[in-house]
Amino acid sequence: MLLSILIQGKNDKYGSDTSGNGGVDQRLRLTLNQLVSNVKKLNKNDIEIVLCDWGSDKKIVDHLLEDKPSFFKCVYVDHETGKKYSKKANYSISHAYNVAFRHSSGEYVIYWDSDCWIRYEDLERLYNFVKELNNQKIYNQYYWGSRYHVPREIWNDADSYKNLIPYFDNINLLSIKHDKIFLNGFDGRAMALLIHKDMAISSTGWWEELPYWGVQDIEFNDRLSRIYTLAGDLEDIGIVFFHLNHHDHYDVQFMNANMRCSNFAANDENWGLRNEKLNII
């Protein structure tokens, strides 16, 4: 397997508007089905999608996914298991990303958020870029990907990803909010992280002491940069990521403090819920 796309999420209303619309469930329904469609179109046998479904009452694959092809794997963390690791957070993003990685097979892995939209041409560029990295045996570099924010009014009421394709086909990138990441003094806000699998193994992935939303990416970058090379922004080589924006307000209650792990390997040997029996769907 060349590339694993790693996603985490939960089928709930987190991030919805005042009417209860546009939660994670809506964003996942749009982004996952569009991604599956794009991977099918790519028609390669060495790319997979691995989703960690963290404690959904209604499982993502049963209620949000229109089709589950062979290249799509879902690792389900049941509610009771999830509560042991989430503390007071909705769920632990760090654990969920690590669970997805533990069940992946790719030589390279790319982590991206559950509300990430990627156009087909960008997915094709990503695949070809990773293939070239592998051909050149580049195993010690990693890449972040900047993001463009798609306004809520564009996607909030869409009942299918197909309804949004014309918007993305004709999008003017200069007209929407853009978070351009800083490679020197990385301060987060990226949409994706591409690394070789050995980097994830040696670093033990995302630090599981950070279950709440915030600074996981900054902390992970801090550790990766001690050993490996931050080689660039995927946007600068033509790979564009979009975020289905849902930040109507900012609540610091669920943010981690600006914590750093002193060790390069952040977690113990059971990282990624290795000691738990999880349901693979």
ROZAMAR-302486 format. One record per atom (N, C-alpha, C): x, y, z; residue in one letter. Coordinates in steps of 0.1 Angstrom, whole numbers, padded with zeros to 4 digits, always signed. Layout:
N
XYZA/...
END
This chain:
281
+0008-0012+0000M/+0000+0000+0000M/+0009+0012+0000M/+0006+0022-0009L/+0014+0034-0010L/+0009+0045+0000L/-0004+0047+0000L/-0009+0059+0008L/-0021+0055+0015L/-0021+0059+0028S/-0033+0058+0036S/-0038+0072+0040S/-0051+0075+0037I/-0057+0087+0041I/-0064+0085+0055I/-0060+0092+0065L/-0064+0089+0079L/-0073+0100+0084L/-0085+0096+0088I/-0096+0106+0092I/-0101+0101+0105I/-0105+0111+0113Q/-0112+0108+0126Q/-0125+0116+0127Q/-0135+0111+0134G/-0147+0118+0135G/-0157+0111+0143G/-0169+0118+0145K/-0180+0113+0153K/-0193+0118+0147K/-0202+0109+0146N/-0215+0113+0140N/-0224+0120+0151N/-0222+0133+0152D/-0229+0141+0161D/-0231+0155+0155D/-0237+0164+0163K/-0240+0177+0159K/-0230+0188+0162K/-0218+0184+0166Y/-0207+0194+0170Y/-0205+0204+0159Y/-0204+0216+0162G/-0202+0227+0153G/-0214+0231+0145G/-0226+0227+0149S/-0238+0231+0141S/-0242+0245+0144S/-0250+0251+0136D/-0255+0264+0138D/-0266+0265+0148D/-0272+0276+0150T/-0282+0278+0161T/-0294+0270+0158T/-0296+0265+0145S/-0308+0257+0142S/-0304+0242+0142S/-0292+0239+0146G/-0288+0225+0147G/-0284+0219+0134G/-0281+0228+0124N/-0276+0223+0111N/-0261+0224+0109N/-0255+0216+0101G/-0241+0218+0097G/-0232+0212+0108G/-0236+0202+0115G/-0227+0196+0125G/-0217+0187+0118G/-0209+0180+0126V/-0200+0170+0121V/-0207+0160+0112V/-0219+0156+0116D/-0226+0146+0107D/-0228+0152+0093D/-0232+0164+0092Q/-0233+0170+0078Q/-0220+0171+0071Q/-0210+0175+0078R/-0197+0177+0071R/-0191+0164+0067R/-0192+0154+0075L/-0188+0140+0072L/-0195+0134+0060L/-0208+0137+0060R/-0216+0131+0049R/-0211+0137+0036R/-0208+0150+0036L/-0204+0156+0023L/-0189+0152+0020L/-0180+0153+0029T/-0166+0151+0026T/-0162+0136+0024T/-0168+0127+0032L/-0165+0113+0030L/-0170+0107+0017L/-0182+0110+0014N/-0187+0105+0001N/-0181+0111-0011N/-0177+0124-0010Q/-0170+0130-0021Q/-0156+0123-0022Q/-0149+0121-0011L/-0136+0115-0011L/-0137+0101-0017L/-0146+0093-0013V/-0148+0079-0018V/-0150+0080-0033V/-0158+0089-0038S/-0160+0090-0052S/-0147+0094-0059S/-0139+0102-0054N/-0126+0106-0060N/-0116+0095-0060N/-0115+0087-0049V/-0106+0076-0049V/-0110+0065-0059V/-0123+0063-0060K/-0128+0054-0071K/-0124+0059-0084K/-0125+0071-0087K/-0122+0077-0100K/-0107+0076-0102K/-0099+0077-0092L/-0084+0076-0093L/-0080+0062-0098L/-0088+0052-0093N/-0087+0038-0098N/-0073+0033-0096N/-0068+0034-0084K/-0055+0028-0080K/-0057+0018-0069K/-0049+0008-0069N/-0051-0003-0059N/-0041-0002-0047N/-0034+0010-0046D/-0025+0012-0035D/-0028+0024-0027D/-0040+0028-0026I/-0045+0039-0018I/-0057+0034-0010I/-0058+0038+0003E/-0069+0034+0012E/-0073+0046+0020E/-0085+0045+0025I/-0091+0055+0035I/-0093+0047+0048I/-0088+0052+0059V/-0090+0046+0072V/-0096+0057+0081V/-0108+0054+0086L/-0116+0063+0094L/-0117+0057+0108L/-0114+0065+0118C/-0117+0061+0132C/-0130+0068+0136C/-0140+0060+0139D/-0153+0065+0143D/-0153+0064+0158D/-0152+0075+0165W/-0151+0076+0179W/-0164+0077+0187W/-0170+0066+0190G/-0181+0066+0199G/-0194+0071+0193G/-0196+0071+0180S/-0209+0075+0174S/-0220+0066+0179S/-0231+0072+0183D/-0243+0064+0186D/-0249+0058+0174D/-0249+0065+0163K/-0252+0059+0150K/-0240+0059+0141K/-0235+0047+0139K/-0222+0045+0132K/-0221+0053+0119K/-0209+0059+0117I/-0207+0067+0104I/-0210+0058+0092I/-0204+0046+0092V/-0205+0038+0079V/-0220+0034+0077V/-0228+0033+0087D/-0242+0029+0085D/-0251+0040+0082D/-0248+0052+0087H/-0257+0063+0086H/-0253+0075+0077H/-0240+0076+0074L/-0235+0087+0067L/-0229+0083+0053L/-0223+0071+0053L/-0216+0067+0041L/-0226+0061+0031L/-0225+0065+0019E/-0234+0060+0008E/-0229+0047+0003E/-0216+0045+0003D/-0210+0033-0003D/-0198+0030+0005D/-0195+0017+0007K/-0183+0013+0015K/-0175+0004+0006K/-0166+0009-0002P/-0158+0001-0011P/-0147-0006-0003P/-0139-0015-0010S/-0129-0023-0003S/-0118-0015+0002S/-0115-0003-0004F/-0104+0005+0001F/-0107+0014+0013F/-0120+0013+0018F/-0124+0020+0029F/-0125+0011+0042F/-0118+0015+0052K/-0118+0008+0065K/-0123+0017+0076K/-0131+0012+0084C/-0136+0020+0096C/-0132+0012+0109C/-0126+0019+0118V/-0123+0014+0131V/-0132+0020+0141V/-0141+0013+0147Y/-0151+0018+0156Y/-0147+0017+0170Y/-0146+0028+0177V/-0144+0029+0192V/-0157+0031+0199V/-0162+0020+0206D/-0175+0022+0212D/-0175+0032+0223D/-0187+0036+0227H/-0189+0048+0236H/-0182+0045+0249H/-0183+0034+0255E/-0177+0031+0268E/-0162+0031+0268E/-0156+0025+0257T/-0142+0025+0255T/-0137+0040+0254T/-0144+0047+0245G/-0140+0061+0243G/-0139+0070+0255G/-0149+0067+0264K/-0150+0076+0276K/-0137+0074+0285K/-0131+0063+0284K/-0119+0061+0292K/-0107+0070+0288K/-0108+0075+0276Y/-0096+0083+0271Y/-0100+0097+0268Y/-0113+0100+0266S/-0117+0114+0262S/-0117+0124+0273S/-0116+0119+0286K/-0118+0128+0297K/-0131+0136+0296K/-0131+0149+0296K/-0144+0157+0295K/-0146+0162+0280K/-0137+0158+0271A/-0138+0162+0257A/-0149+0154+0250A/-0154+0160+0239N/-0164+0152+0231N/-0158+0139+0227N/-0145+0139+0222Y/-0137+0127+0220Y/-0123+0132+0219Y/-0114+0122+0220S/-0100+0125+0219S/-0095+0124+0205S/-0092+0136+0199I/-0087+0136+0185I/-0074+0129+0184I/-0065+0131+0194S/-0052+0125+0193S/-0053+0110+0193S/-0061+0104+0202H/-0062+0090+0203H/-0069+0085+0189H/-0078+0092+0184A/-0085+0088+0172A/-0076+0088+0160A/-0068+0098+0159Y/-0058+0098+0148Y/-0049+0086+0149Y/-0044+0083+0161N/-0035+0072+0164N/-0042+0059+0161N/-0054+0057+0164V/-0062+0045+0161V/-0062+0043+0146V/-0065+0053+0139A/-0066+0052+0124A/-0052+0048+0119A/-0041+0054+0124F/-0028+0050+0119F/-0025+0035+0122F/-0028+0031+0134R/-0025+0017+0138R/-0032+0007+0129R/-0042+0011+0123H/-0049+0001+0114H/-0047+0004+0099H/-0037+0012+0096S/-0034+0016+0082S/-0023+0007+0077S/-0021+0007+0064S/-0011-0001+0057S/-0002+0007+0048S/-0004+0020+0047G/+0003+0028+0037G/+0018+0030+0041G/+0026+0031+0031E/+0040+0035+0033E/+0041+0049+0037E/+0032+0057+0032Y/+0030+0071+0036Y/+0016+0073+0042Y/+0014+0082+0051V/+0001+0084+0056V/-0002+0099+0056V/-0014+0103+0053I/-0018+0117+0054I/-0030+0118+0063I/-0028+0126+0074Y/-0039+0129+0083Y/-0046+0142+0078Y/-0060+0141+0078W/-0067+0153+0076W/-0080+0153+0083W/-0086+0165+0085D/-0097+0167+0093D/-0110+0161+0086D/-0120+0158+0095S/-0132+0153+0090S/-0140+0162+0081S/-0137+0175+0081D/-0144+0185+0073D/-0135+0190+0062D/-0126+0181+0057C/-0117+0185+0046C/-0123+0180+0033C/-0123+0190+0023W/-0127+0187+0010W/-0115+0188+0001W/-0113+0178-0008I/-0103+0178-0018I/-0108+0175-0031I/-0105+0184-0041R/-0110+0181-0055R/-0103+0170-0061R/-0109+0164-0071Y/-0102+0152-0078Y/-0088+0155-0083Y/-0087+0167-0089E/-0073+0170-0095E/-0063+0171-0084E/-0067+0176-0072D/-0058+0178-0061D/-0054+0164-0055D/-0064+0155-0054L/-0061+0141-0050L/-0052+0134-0059L/-0054+0136-0072E/-0045+0130-0082E/-0030+0136-0081E/-0029+0149-0079R/-0016+0155-0076R/-0009+0149-0064R/-0018+0148-0053L/-0012+0142-0041L/-0007+0128-0043L/-0015+0120-0049Y/-0011+0106-0052Y/+0002+0106-0060Y/+0003+0113-0070N/+0015+0113-0078N/+0027+0119-0071N/+0025+0129-0062F/+0036+0134-0054F/+0041+0124-0044F/+0032+0116-0038V/+0036+0106-0028V/+0043+0095-0036V/+0039+0091-0047K/+0045+0081-0056K/+0060+0085-0059K/+0062+0098-0062E/+0075+0102-0065E/+0084+0102-0053E/+0078+0106-0041L/+0086+0105-0028L/+0091+0091-0026L/+0082+0082-0028N/+0085+0067-0026N/+0096+0063-0036N/+0094+0067-0049N/+0104+0063-0059N/+0118+0068-0056N/+0118+0080-0049Q/+0131+0086-0046Q/+0136+0082-0032Q/+0128+0073-0025K/+0131+0068-0012K/+0133+0079-0002K/+0124+0089-0002I/+0124+0100+0007I/+0116+0097+0019I/+0122+0094+0030Y/+0115+0089+0042Y/+0116+0098+0054Y/+0123+0109+0053N/+0126+0117+0064N/+0121+0131+0063N/+0112+0134+0054Q/+0106+0147+0052Q/+0091+0146+0055Q/+0085+0157+0060Y/+0071+0158+0062Y/+0066+0171+0056Y/+0052+0171+0054Y/+0046+0183+0047Y/+0033+0186+0054Y/+0030+0199+0057W/+0017+0203+0061W/+0010+0208+0048W/-0003+0210+0050G/-0011+0215+0039G/-0020+0226+0044G/-0019+0238+0038S/-0027+0250+0041S/-0042+0247+0038S/-0051+0256+0042R/-0065+0254+0039R/-0072+0267+0035R/-0082+0265+0027Y/-0091+0276+0023Y/-0105+0273+0030Y/-0111+0283+0035H/-0123+0282+0042H/-0136+0284+0033H/-0144+0274+0032V/-0156+0275+0024V/-0167+0280+0034V/-0173+0291+0031P/-0183+0297+0040P/-0195+0287+0043P/-0200+0287+0055R/-0211+0278+0059R/-0223+0279+0050R/-0226+0291+0045E/-0238+0292+0037E/-0237+0285+0023E/-0225+0281+0019I/-0223+0274+0007I/-0227+0259+0009I/-0223+0253+0020W/-0224+0239+0022W/-0235+0235+0032W/-0239+0244+0040N/-0247+0240+0052N/-0260+0232+0048N/-0266+0236+0037D/-0279+0230+0034D/-0278+0220+0022D/-0266+0217+0018A/-0264+0207+0007A/-0268+0193+0012A/-0276+0186+0004D/-0280+0173+0008D/-0272+0162+0001D/-0262+0166-0007S/-0253+0157-0014S/-0240+0164-0017S/-0229+0157-0017Y/-0217+0163-0022Y/-0217+0168-0036Y/-0226+0161-0044K/-0227+0164-0058K/-0232+0178-0060K/-0240+0183-0051N/-0245+0197-0052N/-0234+0207-0051N/-0223+0204-0045L/-0212+0213-0043L/-0201+0213-0054L/-0201+0203-0062I/-0191+0202-0072I/-0190+0214-0081I/-0202+0219-0086P/-0201+0232-0095P/-0194+0243-0088P/-0196+0245-0075Y/-0190+0255-0067Y/-0175+0254-0067Y/-0170+0242-0065F/-0155+0239-0064F/-0149+0240-0078F/-0157+0236-0088D/-0152+0237-0102D/-0149+0251-0107D/-0157+0261-0100N/-0156+0275-0105N/-0151+0284-0094N/-0145+0278-0083I/-0141+0286-0072I/-0130+0296-0075I/-0131+0308-0069N/-0121+0318-0070N/-0114+0319-0056N/-0102+0313-0056L/-0095+0312-0043L/-0092+0325-0037L/-0091+0336-0044L/-0089+0349-0039L/-0101+0355-0031L/-0113+0348-0033S/-0125+0354-0028S/-0128+0348-0014S/-0121+0338-0009I/-0124+0331+0003I/-0112+0332+0013I/-0116+0330+0026K/-0106+0331+0036K/-0095+0320+0035K/-0083+0324+0037H/-0072+0315+0035H/-0063+0314+0047H/-0060+0303+0053D/-0050+0301+0064D/-0038+0296+0057D/-0028+0304+0055K/-0015+0300+0050K/-0006+0297+0061K/-0001+0285+0062I/+0007+0281+0073I/+0021+0287+0072I/+0027+0289+0084F/+0041+0294+0085F/+0050+0282+0087F/+0059+0279+0078L/+0068+0268+0080L/+0079+0271+0090L/+0082+0284+0092N/+0092+0288+0102N/+0083+0293+0114N/+0083+0286+0125G/+0075+0290+0136G/+0061+0285+0134G/+0059+0272+0130F/+0046+0267+0127F/+0036+0269+0138F/+0024+0275+0135D/+0014+0279+0145D/+0001+0272+0143D/+0001+0261+0136G/-0011+0253+0134G/-0020+0258+0123G/-0033+0255+0123R/-0042+0259+0113R/-0041+0252+0100R/-0033+0241+0099A/-0032+0234+0087A/-0044+0224+0085A/-0046+0219+0073M/-0057+0210+0070M/-0052+0196+0069M/-0039+0194+0066A/-0034+0180+0064A/-0019+0179+0068A/-0015+0167+0071L/-0001+0164+0075L/+0003+0151+0068L/+0013+0152+0059L/+0018+0140+0052L/+0031+0136+0057L/+0032+0123+0062I/+0045+0118+0067I/+0047+0104+0063I/+0059+0099+0064H/+0062+0085+0061H/+0058+0077+0074H/+0054+0065+0072K/+0049+0057+0083K/+0059+0055+0094K/+0072+0055+0091D/+0082+0053+0101D/+0083+0065+0110D/+0079+0077+0105M/+0079+0089+0114M/+0068+0088+0124M/+0057+0082+0120A/+0046+0081+0130A/+0050+0070+0140A/+0056+0060+0136I/+0060+0049+0145I/+0071+0054+0155I/+0081+0061+0150S/+0092+0065+0159S/+0087+0076+0169S/+0078+0084+0165S/+0073+0095+0173S/+0062+0091+0182S/+0056+0079+0180T/+0044+0074+0186T/+0032+0083+0184T/+0032+0090+0172G/+0020+0097+0168G/+0017+0109+0176G/+0004+0112+0176W/-0001+0124+0182W/-0001+0122+0197W/+0003+0132+0205W/+0004+0131+0219W/-0010+0129+0226W/-0011+0118+0232E/-0024+0114+0238E/-0028+0121+0251E/-0019+0129+0256E/-0022+0137+0268E/-0030+0150+0264E/-0032+0151+0251L/-0040+0163+0246L/-0053+0158+0240L/-0063+0155+0248P/-0076+0150+0242P/-0085+0161+0237P/-0083+0173+0241Y/-0092+0184+0238Y/-0087+0190+0225Y/-0096+0198+0218W/-0092+0204+0205W/-0082+0215+0208W/-0071+0216+0200G/-0062+0227+0201G/-0048+0223+0203G/-0039+0228+0196V/-0024+0227+0196V/-0019+0212+0194V/-0027+0202+0191Q/-0022+0189+0188Q/-0012+0190+0177Q/-0016+0198+0166D/-0007+0198+0155D/+0006+0206+0157D/+0005+0216+0165I/+0017+0224+0169I/+0026+0215+0177I/+0021+0208+0187E/+0029+0199+0195E/+0036+0188+0187E/+0028+0182+0177F/+0033+0171+0169F/+0044+0177+0160F/+0042+0189+0154N/+0052+0195+0146N/+0065+0197+0154N/+0064+0202+0166D/+0075+0204+0175D/+0084+0192+0177D/+0077+0180+0179R/+0085+0168+0180R/+0091+0163+0167R/+0083+0163+0156L/+0088+0159+0143L/+0100+0167+0139L/+0100+0180+0141S/+0110+0189+0137S/+0123+0186+0144S/+0123+0179+0155R/+0136+0176+0162R/+0144+0166+0155R/+0138+0158+0147I/+0144+0147+0140I/+0144+0148+0125I/+0132+0152+0120Y/+0129+0152+0106Y/+0129+0166+0100Y/+0127+0167+0087T/+0127+0179+0080T/+0113+0183+0075T/+0109+0195+0080L/+0096+0201+0074L/+0100+0206+0061L/+0095+0199+0050A/+0100+0202+0037A/+0091+0212+0029A/+0079+0215+0034G/+0071+0224+0027G/+0056+0223+0029G/+0049+0232+0022D/+0035+0233+0023D/+0029+0226+0010D/+0020+0217+0012L/+0015+0210+0000L/+0008+0219-0010L/+0003+0230-0005E/-0003+0240-0014E/+0007+0246-0024E/+0020+0247-0020D/+0030+0253-0028D/+0034+0244-0040D/+0030+0231-0039I/+0032+0222-0051I/+0019+0219-0058I/+0009+0227-0055G/-0004+0227-0062G/-0015+0218-0057G/-0013+0214-0044I/-0023+0205-0038I/-0031+0213-0028I/-0044+0216-0031V/-0052+0225-0024V/-0062+0218-0015V/-0063+0222-0003F/-0073+0216+0007F/-0083+0227+0011F/-0096+0223+0012F/-0107+0232+0016F/-0112+0227+0029F/-0116+0237+0038H/-0122+0234+0050H/-0137+0239+0050H/-0146+0230+0053L/-0160+0234+0054L/-0162+0242+0067L/-0161+0255+0067N/-0159+0263+0078N/-0172+0263+0087N/-0170+0261+0100H/-0181+0261+0109H/-0178+0269+0122H/-0168+0277+0122H/-0164+0284+0134H/-0171+0297+0135H/-0184+0296+0140D/-0192+0308+0142D/-0188+0315+0155D/-0182+0308+0163H/-0177+0314+0176H/-0165+0306+0181H/-0158+0312+0190Y/-0146+0306+0195Y/-0148+0304+0210Y/-0146+0291+0214D/-0148+0288+0228D/-0135+0281+0234D/-0128+0289+0243V/-0115+0284+0248V/-0117+0273+0258V/-0129+0269+0262Q/-0131+0259+0272Q/-0125+0246+0268Q/-0126+0243+0255F/-0121+0230+0251F/-0107+0230+0244F/-0100+0240+0247M/-0086+0241+0241M/-0076+0236+0251M/-0066+0229+0246N/-0055+0225+0254N/-0046+0237+0258N/-0040+0236+0269A/-0029+0246+0271A/-0018+0244+0261A/-0009+0254+0260N/+0002+0253+0251N/+0012+0243+0256N/+0009+0230+0255M/+0018+0220+0261M/+0027+0214+0251M/+0039+0210+0256R/+0049+0203+0248R/+0054+0190+0255R/+0055+0180+0247C/+0061+0168+0253C/+0076+0168+0253C/+0083+0165+0263S/+0098+0166+0264S/+0104+0155+0256S/+0097+0144+0254N/+0103+0132+0248N/+0099+0132+0233N/+0107+0127+0224F/+0103+0126+0210F/+0092+0116+0209F/+0094+0104+0215A/+0083+0094+0216A/+0074+0098+0227A/+0062+0102+0223A/+0053+0109+0233A/+0045+0099+0241A/+0042+0087+0236N/+0032+0079+0242N/+0038+0065+0247N/+0031+0058+0255D/+0036+0045+0259D/+0033+0034+0248D/+0037+0022+0251E/+0036+0012+0240E/+0022+0008+0236E/+0012+0013+0243N/-0002+0010+0240N/-0009+0021+0232N/-0001+0030+0227W/-0006+0042+0220W/-0015+0037+0208W/-0025+0045+0206G/-0035+0042+0195G/-0044+0031+0200G/-0047+0030+0213L/-0056+0020+0219L/-0052+0006+0215L/-0039+0003+0215R/-0034-0010+0211R/-0039-0021+0220R/-0041-0018+0233N/-0046-0028+0243N/-0061-0030+0243N/-0068-0023+0234E/-0082-0024+0234E/-0087-0033+0222E/-0097-0040+0223K/-0103-0048+0212K/-0113-0039+0205K/-0110-0035+0193L/-0118-0026+0186L/-0125-0033+0174L/-0136-0027+0170N/-0144-0033+0160N/-0140-0027+0146N/-0135-0036+0137I/-0131-0032+0124I/-0143-0034+0114I/-0148-0024+0108I/-0159-0025+0099I/-0155-0024+0085I/
END
